[in-house]
Amino acid sequence: MRIGIGCDHGGYEMKEELKKRLTAAGHTVADKGIYSVTEVDYPDIAVETARGVVDKEYDCAVLVCGTGIGMSIAANKVDGIRAALVTDTFSARMAKEHNNANIITLGARTVGIELAWELVNAYLGAEFLGGKHLVRVEKIMGLEGKAE
C-alpha cells in the first residue's frame, strides 16, 4: 500500500518510527515531513499530506502531532478528506469500515509507539463496508464547500 506520512515537531519521533515499521512491513511510504524536531506549523504539513491523498499520490495517510487534534482539524479542511483522530483499535478500525477515513491522526503525547503501531495496523487492516455507510459518507462529502 502507498501511505503518506507527516508530522509536526511534537510527532517527529513517532513518525520516524512508524515510517520504519511501515517500510519494513512492505508499504511504500511518502514522507511529507518534517525531517527534524524544528518547530513548524502543523496545518502546513496536514494540508500538504492531505492533498497527496486527494491527488492519489498515495492511498491513505497517517498524520502525527502532539495530540492528533490539530492535524485532524487541518486535514479535514481539504475537500475530499475524511481524517479521523484515533486512540483505540476499535475506533481505528471503525474509521475505515464505517467512515471510509482516508487519513488517521495520532497524538504522540497521548499514545505510545506500540499503541500507535496497533492503531495503524487496525486501520490498514480494515476495509470500507459500503452499504448504509456509503450513504452516510456521501452525505458528509456533500457538505464540502457549504457555509453554515
C-alpha positions in Angstrom: 0.0 0.0 0.0 1.2 3.6 -0.7 1.0 5.6 2.5 1.7 9.3 3.1 3.0 10.3 6.5 3.6 13.7 8.1 4.1 15.3 11.4 4.9 18.4 13.3 7.8 18.7 15.8 5.7 17.1 18.5 5.2 14.0 16.4 8.6 13.7 14.7 10.0 10.8 16.7 6.8 8.8 16.4 6.6 9.5 12.6 10.1 8.3 12.1 9.4 5.0 14.0 6.1 4.4 12.2 7.8 5.1 8.8 10.5 2.4 9.6 7.8 -0.1 10.6 5.6 0.6 7.6 8.5 0.3 5.2 9.6 -3.0 6.9 6.0 -4.3 6.5 6.3 -3.8 2.8 4.4 -0.5 2.3 5.7 2.4 0.2 5.9 5.4 2.4 5.9 9.0 1.2 7.4 11.2 4.0 5.8 14.6 3.8 7.9 16.0 6.6 9.1 17.3 8.9 12.6 16.0 9.0 13.8 17.3 12.4 12.3 18.5 15.7 12.4 22.1 14.5 9.1 23.8 15.4 6.7 24.1 12.5 3.0 25.0 12.0 1.2 21.7 11.8 -1.5 23.0 9.3 1.1 23.3 6.6 2.1 19.6 6.9 -1.5 18.4 7.3 -2.7 20.2 4.2 0.3 19.1 2.0 -0.2 15.5 3.1 -4.0 15.6 2.6 -3.6 17.0 -0.9 -1.4 14.0 -1.7 -4.3 11.7 -0.7 -6.8 13.7 -2.8 -4.3 13.7 -5.8 -3.9 9.9 -5.4 -0.1 10.1 -4.7 -0.8 7.5 -2.0 -3.8 5.5 -0.9 -4.1 6.9 2.6 -2.1 8.8 5.2 -1.0 9.0 8.8 -0.5 12.4 10.5 1.1 12.8 13.9 1.3 15.8 16.2 1.2 16.2 20.0 -2.4 15.3 20.4 -3.5 14.5 16.8 -6.3 17.1 17.2 -4.8 19.9 15.2 -3.7 17.6 12.4 -7.2 16.2 12.2 -8.9 19.6 12.1 -6.5 21.0 9.5 -6.6 17.9 7.2 -10.4 17.9 7.3 -10.4 21.4 5.7 -9.2 19.8 2.5 -12.1 18.8 0.2 -12.1 15.0 -0.2 -10.5 14.2 3.1 -12.0 12.3 6.0 -9.4 12.4 8.7 -10.1 10.6 12.0 -8.3 11.0 15.3 -7.9 7.5 16.7 -6.9 6.5 20.2 -8.0 2.9 20.4 -8.1 0.0 17.9 -11.9 -0.2 17.7 -12.0 3.4 16.6 -9.1 2.9 14.2 -11.0 0.0 12.5 -14.3 1.8 12.5 -12.7 4.9 11.0 -12.2 2.8 7.8 -15.1 0.4 8.0 -17.9 2.9 8.7 -16.4 6.3 7.7 -14.0 5.3 4.9 -11.4 7.6 6.5 -8.5 8.3 4.2 -6.3 9.7 6.9 -5.8 8.8 10.6 -4.2 11.2 13.0 -2.3 10.2 16.1 -1.1 12.0 19.2 2.5 11.4 20.1 2.0 12.8 23.5 -1.2 10.8 24.2 -0.4 7.3 22.8 2.9 5.4 23.0 4.6 4.0 19.9 3.4 0.4 20.5 -0.3 1.5 20.7 0.3 3.8 17.7 1.5 0.9 15.7 -1.5 -1.2 16.7 -3.8 1.7 15.7 -2.1 2.0 12.3 -2.4 -1.8 11.7 -6.1 -1.8 12.8 -6.8 1.0 10.3 -4.8 -0.5 7.5 -6.3 -4.0 8.0 -9.9 -2.7 7.8 -12.0 -2.3 4.7 -14.8 0.1 4.0 -18.1 -1.8 4.4 -20.2 0.4 2.0 -23.9 -0.1 2.0 -25.7 2.2 4.6 -22.2 3.6 5.5 -21.7 4.8 1.9 -24.9 6.8 2.1 -23.7 8.5 5.2 -20.2 9.2 3.9 -21.8 10.7 0.7 -23.9 13.0 2.9 -20.7 14.1 4.7 -18.9 14.7 1.5 -21.9 16.6 0.2 -21.2 19.2 3.0 -17.9 20.3 1.4 -17.8 23.9 0.3 -21.0 24.8 2.1 -21.0 27.5 4.7 -23.0 27.1 7.9 
